[in-house]
Amino acid sequence: MRVVVLGSYVQAHCLAVPALPVKGASIQAPSYWQEHGGKGLNLAVGMHRLGLSVCLLLAVGEDAAGRSVCEFLQTEGISTQHVVRLGAHSGFGIGLISVDEGNLIAVFSGANHLLNTSHLTALTEEIALAQVVCGQFEIQPSVVLAAFQLAKRYRVKTLLNPSPWQKPSAELLELTDILILNEVEARLMFELATPTPLTQQDWCTLNWSAYWSGELLIITLAERGAILFRQGQAPLYEPAWQILQADPTGAGDAFTAGWVYTLGQQTSDPQALGFANACGALLAQQVGVLAALPSLSSVEAFIRQNHSPLLR
């Protein structure tokens, strides 16, 4: 299956900390790592490792990080034909990773926000031949909107993960077939200002079609699994795989890559959610993102080894 990913690149610098610092305090970080990152890059690499044919639109700077990620993509086997160099600096991110308290991440967009609709001209034929176009918000929403307009011209399915969160425009939502949100994004999207976390049952009663009329909505609930809403059908809940979590960063990207893979398979919705959950679980068991994005064989082996409902 052919997929166009509207990508983004961030040179990620991560510190693992026992707890997140409070205002005015500094803490010691026991470990540090650096890797290529960015939601769009993660999605493309995740889909490629699952065996999909990926066309990646990516903006990088005229710097060492931009050169390095191009070398990485070539080694990985992903074409750099649509990698464009824009400005002096590639995207740059710093993350504080705490397993018990969550993560703090700050990102400088760099070249990502220099990508504009004119860069889609060279992508028109790729979009016409694709089965899915995937968008996210580490690039300007105007680029995603223009790409989705092209996709609709050629009757190509569109998938949006509006992260980092900003509410998609009504025009963009009208062009979106599949919407994937995490729990925080879903609360903002559907204006759920409740003081306490929503339960699985609460989410299943969500009147999502009052806000959006697309084909399919998926809300990921981290260690609680995921819920799928399809027009005209009852909500479908699929529990998460039970794992020992090391670092949840990027698990949502692995989930989305897994879901896109299932679109090209003869797979039921429960099987598809289980597969996508497995992709996220495999990544969350390891520290870091890019190296941990799973291959198809590793996902299939994980599912075989954990097939018992008692382990779910």
KOLKE-899425 format. One record per residue (C-alpha): residue in three letters; x, y, z. Coordinates in Angstrom, 2 decimals, decimal comma, padded with zeros to 5 digits, always signed. Example, Ala and Ser with C-alpha at 12.3 -4.5 7.8 and 13.67 -1.06 7.14 Angstrom:
@resn->ALA&px->+012,30&py->-004,50&pz->+007,80
@resn->SER&px->+013,67&py->-001,06&pz->+007,14
***
This chain:
@resn->MET&px->+000,00&py->+000,00&pz->+000,00
@resn->ARG&px->+001,26&py->+003,48&pz->-000,91
@resn->VAL&px->+001,14&py->+006,24&pz->+001,73
@resn->VAL&px->+002,08&py->+009,91&pz->+001,56
@resn->VAL&px->+003,26&py->+011,29&pz->+004,90
@resn->LEU&px->+003,32&py->+015,06&pz->+005,42
@resn->GLY&px->+006,39&py->+014,88&pz->+007,59
@resn->SER&px->+008,27&py->+016,90&pz->+010,17
@resn->TYR&px->+011,78&py->+016,61&pz->+011,53
@resn->VAL&px->+013,07&py->+017,40&pz->+015,02
@resn->GLN&px->+016,56&py->+016,68&pz->+016,29
@resn->ALA&px->+015,56&py->+015,29&pz->+019,69
@resn->HIS&px->+017,61&py->+015,66&pz->+022,85
@resn->CYS&px->+016,20&py->+013,71&pz->+025,79
@resn->LEU&px->+016,98&py->+013,58&pz->+029,50
@resn->ALA&px->+015,62&py->+010,75&pz->+031,64
@resn->VAL&px->+014,76&py->+012,10&pz->+035,09
@resn->PRO&px->+013,39&py->+010,46&pz->+038,26
@resn->ALA&px->+010,80&py->+013,25&pz->+038,60
@resn->LEU&px->+009,88&py->+016,40&pz->+036,73
@resn->PRO&px->+011,47&py->+019,57&pz->+038,18
@resn->VAL&px->+009,35&py->+022,11&pz->+040,03
@resn->LYS&px->+009,51&py->+025,84&pz->+039,34
@resn->GLY&px->+012,86&py->+027,32&pz->+040,31
@resn->ALA&px->+014,55&py->+023,96&pz->+040,83
@resn->SER&px->+017,23&py->+022,09&pz->+038,92
@resn->ILE&px->+017,66&py->+018,32&pz->+039,03
@resn->GLN&px->+020,23&py->+015,75&pz->+037,94
@resn->ALA&px->+019,42&py->+013,58&pz->+034,93
@resn->PRO&px->+020,88&py->+010,05&pz->+035,19
@resn->SER&px->+020,85&py->+009,53&pz->+031,43
@resn->TYR&px->+020,79&py->+011,41&pz->+028,12
@resn->TRP&px->+020,29&py->+010,43&pz->+024,51
@resn->GLN&px->+019,97&py->+012,15&pz->+021,16
@resn->GLU&px->+018,10&py->+010,87&pz->+018,12
@resn->HIS&px->+016,35&py->+011,91&pz->+014,94
@resn->GLY&px->+012,71&py->+012,60&pz->+015,70
@resn->GLY&px->+009,59&py->+014,53&pz->+014,82
@resn->LYS&px->+006,05&py->+013,21&pz->+014,55
@resn->GLY&px->+006,10&py->+013,13&pz->+010,75
@resn->LEU&px->+009,44&py->+011,32&pz->+010,61
@resn->ASN&px->+008,27&py->+008,79&pz->+013,21
@resn->LEU&px->+005,09&py->+008,07&pz->+011,24
@resn->ALA&px->+006,99&py->+007,54&pz->+007,99
@resn->VAL&px->+009,64&py->+005,27&pz->+009,52
@resn->GLY&px->+007,01&py->+003,33&pz->+011,46
@resn->MET&px->+004,96&py->+002,67&pz->+008,32
@resn->HIS&px->+008,05&py->+001,80&pz->+006,28
@resn->ARG&px->+009,16&py->-000,80&pz->+008,85
@resn->LEU&px->+005,73&py->-002,39&pz->+008,64
@resn->GLY&px->+006,23&py->-002,84&pz->+004,90
@resn->LEU&px->+004,29&py->+000,10&pz->+003,44
@resn->SER&px->+005,52&py->+002,10&pz->+000,45
@resn->VAL&px->+006,09&py->+005,56&pz->+001,94
@resn->CYS&px->+006,51&py->+008,90&pz->+000,20
@resn->LEU&px->+007,80&py->+011,41&pz->+002,77
@resn->LEU&px->+007,60&py->+015,19&pz->+002,42
@resn->LEU&px->+010,12&py->+016,58&pz->+004,91
@resn->ALA&px->+011,73&py->+019,97&pz->+005,55
@resn->VAL&px->+015,21&py->+020,15&pz->+007,08
@resn->GLY&px->+017,70&py->+022,96&pz->+007,58
@resn->GLU&px->+021,08&py->+023,65&pz->+006,02
@resn->ASP&px->+022,80&py->+022,18&pz->+009,06
@resn->ALA&px->+024,49&py->+019,01&pz->+010,24
@resn->ALA&px->+021,22&py->+017,58&pz->+011,57
@resn->GLY&px->+019,58&py->+017,99&pz->+008,15
@resn->ARG&px->+022,44&py->+016,19&pz->+006,44
@resn->SER&px->+022,45&py->+013,47&pz->+009,07
@resn->VAL&px->+018,72&py->+012,67&pz->+008,80
@resn->CYS&px->+019,04&py->+012,38&pz->+005,01
@resn->GLU&px->+021,79&py->+009,82&pz->+005,52
@resn->PHE&px->+019,58&py->+007,98&pz->+008,01
@resn->LEU&px->+016,65&py->+007,87&pz->+005,58
@resn->GLN&px->+018,87&py->+006,48&pz->+002,82
@resn->THR&px->+020,17&py->+003,79&pz->+005,17
@resn->GLU&px->+016,60&py->+002,98&pz->+006,24
@resn->GLY&px->+015,53&py->+002,64&pz->+002,59
@resn->ILE&px->+013,18&py->+005,64&pz->+002,48
@resn->SER&px->+013,50&py->+007,95&pz->-000,53
@resn->THR&px->+014,80&py->+011,47&pz->+000,09
@resn->GLN&px->+013,36&py->+012,75&pz->-003,20
@resn->HIS&px->+010,91&py->+015,01&pz->-001,36
@resn->VAL&px->+013,21&py->+016,17&pz->+001,43
@resn->VAL&px->+013,62&py->+019,94&pz->+001,02
@resn->ARG&px->+016,24&py->+022,16&pz->+002,65
@resn->LEU&px->+014,69&py->+025,34&pz->+004,03
@resn->GLY&px->+016,51&py->+027,88&pz->+006,18
@resn->ALA&px->+019,50&py->+027,52&pz->+008,43
@resn->HIS&px->+018,07&py->+025,35&pz->+011,19
@resn->SER&px->+016,33&py->+022,00&pz->+011,36
@resn->GLY&px->+013,69&py->+021,46&pz->+014,02
@resn->PHE&px->+015,11&py->+021,02&pz->+017,52
@resn->GLY&px->+013,49&py->+019,51&pz->+020,60
@resn->ILE&px->+014,34&py->+018,96&pz->+024,27
@resn->GLY&px->+012,47&py->+016,40&pz->+026,35
@resn->LEU&px->+012,41&py->+015,50&pz->+030,04
@resn->ILE&px->+011,24&py->+011,91&pz->+030,33
@resn->SER&px->+009,77&py->+010,66&pz->+033,63
@resn->VAL&px->+008,01&py->+007,30&pz->+033,59
@resn->ASP&px->+006,02&py->+008,04&pz->+036,75
@resn->GLU&px->+005,09&py->+011,67&pz->+036,10
@resn->GLY&px->+004,87&py->+011,95&pz->+032,31
@resn->ASN&px->+007,00&py->+013,98&pz->+029,93
@resn->LEU&px->+007,84&py->+017,63&pz->+029,29
@resn->ILE&px->+008,82&py->+018,44&pz->+025,71
@resn->ALA&px->+009,73&py->+021,77&pz->+024,07
@resn->VAL&px->+010,22&py->+022,06&pz->+020,31
@resn->PHE&px->+011,71&py->+024,73&pz->+018,03
@resn->SER&px->+010,06&py->+024,26&pz->+014,63
@resn->GLY&px->+012,90&py->+025,50&pz->+012,44
@resn->ALA&px->+012,55&py->+024,33&pz->+008,84
@resn->ASN&px->+009,21&py->+022,63&pz->+009,55
@resn->HIS&px->+007,34&py->+025,96&pz->+009,56
@resn->LEU&px->+009,04&py->+027,08&pz->+006,35
@resn->LEU&px->+007,31&py->+024,28&pz->+004,46
@resn->ASN&px->+004,44&py->+025,79&pz->+002,45
@resn->THR&px->+001,82&py->+024,83&pz->-000,11
@resn->SER&px->+004,17&py->+025,44&pz->-003,04
@resn->HIS&px->+006,16&py->+022,37&pz->-001,97
@resn->LEU&px->+003,14&py->+020,18&pz->-002,73
@resn->THR&px->+003,44&py->+020,73&pz->-006,48
@resn->ALA&px->+006,10&py->+018,05&pz->-006,81
@resn->LEU&px->+003,96&py->+015,75&pz->-004,68
@resn->THR&px->+000,82&py->+015,78&pz->-006,83
@resn->GLU&px->+001,54&py->+012,55&pz->-008,71
@resn->GLU&px->+002,52&py->+010,77&pz->-005,48
@resn->ILE&px->-000,77&py->+011,78&pz->-003,87
@resn->ALA&px->-002,75&py->+010,66&pz->-006,91
@resn->LEU&px->-001,17&py->+007,18&pz->-006,69
@resn->ALA&px->-001,49&py->+006,81&pz->-002,91
@resn->GLN&px->-004,15&py->+005,04&pz->-000,88
@resn->VAL&px->-003,73&py->+007,29&pz->+002,19
@resn->VAL&px->-002,38&py->+010,78&pz->+002,90
@resn->CYS&px->-001,36&py->+011,33&pz->+006,55
@resn->GLY&px->-001,17&py->+014,78&pz->+008,15
@resn->GLN&px->-000,05&py->+016,15&pz->+011,53
@resn->PHE&px->+000,51&py->+019,59&pz->+013,03
@resn->GLU&px->+004,27&py->+019,91&pz->+013,41
@resn->ILE&px->+003,96&py->+021,63&pz->+010,03
@resn->GLN&px->+001,58&py->+024,44&pz->+009,14
@resn->PRO&px->-002,09&py->+023,36&pz->+008,92
@resn->SER&px->-002,35&py->+025,20&pz->+005,59
@resn->VAL&px->+000,01&py->+022,61&pz->+004,07
@resn->VAL&px->-002,08&py->+019,75&pz->+005,46
@resn->LEU&px->-005,27&py->+021,40&pz->+004,12
@resn->ALA&px->-003,84&py->+021,82&pz->+000,61
@resn->ALA&px->-002,58&py->+018,21&pz->+000,58
@resn->PHE&px->-005,98&py->+016,91&pz->+001,71
@resn->GLN&px->-007,66&py->+018,96&pz->-001,02
@resn->LEU&px->-005,40&py->+017,22&pz->-003,54
@resn->ALA&px->-006,18&py->+013,86&pz->-001,96
@resn->LYS&px->-009,91&py->+014,42&pz->-002,31
@resn->ARG&px->-009,45&py->+015,41&pz->-005,95
@resn->TYR&px->-008,02&py->+011,93&pz->-006,54
@resn->ARG&px->-010,36&py->+010,13&pz->-004,11
@resn->VAL&px->-007,54&py->+009,24&pz->-001,74
@resn->LYS&px->-008,30&py->+008,56&pz->+001,94
@resn->THR&px->-007,04&py->+011,14&pz->+004,45
@resn->LEU&px->-005,88&py->+010,66&pz->+008,06
@resn->LEU&px->-005,24&py->+013,47&pz->+010,51
@resn->ASN&px->-003,46&py->+013,35&pz->+013,88
@resn->PRO&px->-003,75&py->+017,01&pz->+015,05
@resn->SER&px->-000,69&py->+016,95&pz->+017,27
@resn->PRO&px->+000,85&py->+019,12&pz->+018,71
@resn->TRP&px->-002,71&py->+020,10&pz->+019,53
@resn->GLN&px->-004,53&py->+022,89&pz->+017,81
@resn->LYS&px->-008,16&py->+022,60&pz->+016,85
@resn->PRO&px->-008,47&py->+021,70&pz->+013,16
@resn->SER&px->-010,44&py->+024,13&pz->+011,05
@resn->ALA&px->-013,92&py->+023,17&pz->+009,90
@resn->GLU&px->-012,59&py->+023,11&pz->+006,33
@resn->LEU&px->-009,84&py->+020,64&pz->+007,22
@resn->LEU&px->-012,18&py->+018,42&pz->+009,23
@resn->GLU&px->-014,53&py->+018,29&pz->+006,25
@resn->LEU&px->-011,70&py->+016,77&pz->+004,21
@resn->THR&px->-010,61&py->+014,30&pz->+006,93
@resn->ASP&px->-011,72&py->+010,65&pz->+006,72
@resn->ILE&px->-009,88&py->+009,28&pz->+009,76
@resn->LEU&px->-009,16&py->+011,28&pz->+012,91
@resn->ILE&px->-006,81&py->+009,89&pz->+015,57
@resn->LEU&px->-006,65&py->+011,69&pz->+018,93
@resn->ASN&px->-005,09&py->+010,93&pz->+022,28
@resn->GLU&px->-007,12&py->+011,45&pz->+025,44
@resn->VAL&px->-006,00&py->+015,05&pz->+026,03
@resn->GLU&px->-006,62&py->+016,03&pz->+022,42
@resn->ALA&px->-010,06&py->+014,40&pz->+022,46
@resn->ARG&px->-011,09&py->+016,35&pz->+025,58
@resn->LEU&px->-010,12&py->+019,57&pz->+023,83
@resn->MET&px->-011,61&py->+018,59&pz->+020,49
@resn->PHE&px->-015,00&py->+017,75&pz->+021,99
@resn->GLU&px->-014,91&py->+020,47&pz->+024,68
@resn->LEU&px->-015,12&py->+018,05&pz->+027,61
@resn->ALA&px->-014,27&py->+020,29&pz->+030,56
@resn->THR&px->-014,87&py->+017,66&pz->+033,23
@resn->PRO&px->-012,90&py->+017,93&pz->+036,51
@resn->THR&px->-012,12&py->+014,20&pz->+036,65
@resn->PRO&px->-010,69&py->+011,81&pz->+034,04
@resn->LEU&px->-013,24&py->+010,11&pz->+031,83
@resn->THR&px->-013,73&py->+006,38&pz->+032,16
@resn->GLN&px->-013,86&py->+003,95&pz->+029,26
@resn->GLN&px->-017,65&py->+003,94&pz->+029,61
@resn->ASP&px->-017,73&py->+007,75&pz->+029,54
@resn->TRP&px->-015,82&py->+007,81&pz->+026,28
@resn->CYS&px->-018,11&py->+005,22&pz->+024,74
@resn->THR&px->-021,09&py->+007,54&pz->+025,25
@resn->LEU&px->-019,37&py->+010,41&pz->+023,42
@resn->ASN&px->-021,62&py->+012,10&pz->+020,87
@resn->TRP&px->-018,72&py->+012,63&pz->+018,49
@resn->SER&px->-020,81&py->+013,01&pz->+015,32
@resn->ALA&px->-022,21&py->+016,26&pz->+016,71
@resn->TYR&px->-018,73&py->+017,74&pz->+016,24
@resn->TRP&px->-017,43&py->+015,91&pz->+013,19
@resn->SER&px->-019,01&py->+013,91&pz->+010,36
@resn->GLY&px->-015,99&py->+011,93&pz->+009,16
@resn->GLU&px->-015,78&py->+008,20&pz->+008,56
@resn->LEU&px->-013,81&py->+007,07&pz->+011,59
@resn->LEU&px->-012,58&py->+008,40&pz->+014,93
@resn->ILE&px->-010,03&py->+006,68&pz->+017,17
@resn->ILE&px->-009,24&py->+007,87&pz->+020,68
@resn->THR&px->-006,12&py->+006,33&pz->+022,22
@resn->LEU&px->-006,17&py->+005,93&pz->+026,01
@resn->ALA&px->-002,52&py->+004,93&pz->+026,60
@resn->GLU&px->-002,32&py->+001,97&pz->+029,00
@resn->ARG&px->-006,13&py->+001,61&pz->+028,90
@resn->GLY&px->-006,26&py->+000,82&pz->+025,18
@resn->ALA&px->-008,23&py->+002,57&pz->+022,43
@resn->ILE&px->-011,80&py->+003,24&pz->+021,35
@resn->LEU&px->-012,99&py->+003,29&pz->+017,75
@resn->PHE&px->-016,07&py->+005,18&pz->+016,58
@resn->ARG&px->-017,39&py->+004,39&pz->+013,10
@resn->GLN&px->-020,40&py->+006,11&pz->+011,58
@resn->GLY&px->-023,57&py->+004,06&pz->+012,08
@resn->GLN&px->-021,98&py->+001,54&pz->+014,47
@resn->ALA&px->-021,61&py->+001,12&pz->+018,23
@resn->PRO&px->-018,28&py->+002,23&pz->+019,74
@resn->LEU&px->-015,61&py->-000,45&pz->+019,86
@resn->TYR&px->-013,22&py->-000,66&pz->+022,81
@resn->GLU&px->-010,00&py->-002,66&pz->+022,59
@resn->PRO&px->-007,86&py->-003,02&pz->+025,76
@resn->ALA&px->-004,14&py->-002,39&pz->+025,78
@resn->TRP&px->-001,52&py->-005,11&pz->+025,91
@resn->GLN&px->-000,04&py->-005,44&pz->+029,38
@resn->ILE&px->+003,63&py->-004,45&pz->+029,33
@resn->LEU&px->+006,33&py->-003,03&pz->+031,58
@resn->GLN&px->+006,50&py->+000,55&pz->+030,31
@resn->ALA&px->+009,90&py->+002,19&pz->+029,90
@resn->ASP&px->+009,11&py->+005,34&pz->+027,86
@resn->PRO&px->+005,72&py->+006,18&pz->+026,31
@resn->THR&px->+007,12&py->+008,92&pz->+024,05
@resn->GLY&px->+006,13&py->+008,20&pz->+020,44
@resn->ALA&px->+003,73&py->+005,36&pz->+021,28
@resn->GLY&px->+000,93&py->+007,28&pz->+019,58
@resn->ASP&px->+003,00&py->+007,55&pz->+016,39
@resn->ALA&px->+003,65&py->+003,80&pz->+016,45
@resn->PHE&px->-000,09&py->+003,21&pz->+016,99
@resn->THR&px->-001,00&py->+005,40&pz->+014,00
@resn->ALA&px->+001,57&py->+003,67&pz->+011,79
@resn->GLY&px->+000,08&py->+000,32&pz->+012,81
@resn->TRP&px->-003,46&py->+001,47&pz->+012,08
@resn->VAL&px->-002,49&py->+002,68&pz->+008,60
@resn->TYR&px->-000,88&py->-000,69&pz->+007,92
@resn->THR&px->-004,17&py->-002,45&pz->+008,70
@resn->LEU&px->-006,01&py->-000,33&pz->+006,12
@resn->GLY&px->-004,35&py->-002,40&pz->+003,40
@resn->GLN&px->-005,21&py->-005,72&pz->+005,03
@resn->GLN&px->-008,41&py->-007,76&pz->+005,26
@resn->THR&px->-008,67&py->-007,00&pz->+008,96
@resn->SER&px->-011,67&py->-006,57&pz->+011,27
@resn->ASP&px->-011,82&py->-003,47&pz->+013,46
@resn->PRO&px->-010,99&py->-005,41&pz->+016,67
@resn->GLN&px->-007,98&py->-007,03&pz->+014,98
@resn->ALA&px->-006,85&py->-003,69&pz->+013,56
@resn->LEU&px->-007,06&py->-001,97&pz->+016,95
@resn->GLY&px->-005,23&py->-004,88&pz->+018,58
@resn->PHE&px->-002,45&py->-004,63&pz->+015,98
@resn->ALA&px->-002,12&py->-000,86&pz->+016,38
@resn->ASN&px->-002,11&py->-001,23&pz->+020,18
@resn->ALA&px->+000,66&py->-003,82&pz->+019,84
@resn->CYS&px->+002,77&py->-001,37&pz->+017,82
@resn->GLY&px->+002,42&py->+001,24&pz->+020,57
@resn->ALA&px->+003,12&py->-001,30&pz->+023,30
@resn->LEU&px->+006,31&py->-002,55&pz->+021,66
@resn->LEU&px->+007,64&py->+000,99&pz->+021,41
@resn->ALA&px->+006,67&py->+001,91&pz->+024,99
@resn->GLN&px->+008,71&py->-001,02&pz->+026,35
@resn->GLN&px->+011,91&py->+000,67&pz->+025,19
@resn->VAL&px->+013,63&py->+004,03&pz->+025,75
@resn->GLY&px->+013,67&py->+006,32&pz->+022,73
@resn->VAL&px->+011,49&py->+006,34&pz->+019,64
@resn->LEU&px->+013,14&py->+005,91&pz->+016,25
@resn->ALA&px->+015,17&py->+002,81&pz->+017,03
@resn->ALA&px->+012,18&py->+001,30&pz->+018,87
@resn->LEU&px->+009,63&py->+001,63&pz->+016,05
@resn->PRO&px->+008,78&py->-002,03&pz->+015,37
@resn->SER&px->+009,06&py->-004,13&pz->+012,24
@resn->LEU&px->+006,12&py->-006,17&pz->+010,98
@resn->SER&px->+007,75&py->-009,42&pz->+012,09
@resn->SER&px->+008,29&py->-008,13&pz->+015,64
@resn->VAL&px->+004,64&py->-007,02&pz->+015,93
@resn->GLU&px->+003,39&py->-010,36&pz->+014,65
@resn->ALA&px->+005,67&py->-012,22&pz->+017,08
@resn->PHE&px->+004,48&py->-010,04&pz->+019,98
@resn->ILE&px->+000,83&py->-010,78&pz->+019,17
@resn->ARG&px->+001,50&py->-014,53&pz->+018,89
@resn->GLN&px->+003,30&py->-014,59&pz->+022,23
@resn->ASN&px->+000,59&py->-012,59&pz->+024,00
@resn->HIS&px->-002,51&py->-014,05&pz->+022,37
@resn->SER&px->-004,20&py->-015,16&pz->+025,58
@resn->PRO&px->-006,99&py->-012,83&pz->+026,79
@resn->LEU&px->-005,61&py->-013,38&pz->+030,28
@resn->LEU&px->-002,56&py->-011,38&pz->+029,25
@resn->ARG&px->-004,59&py->-008,46&pz->+027,88
***
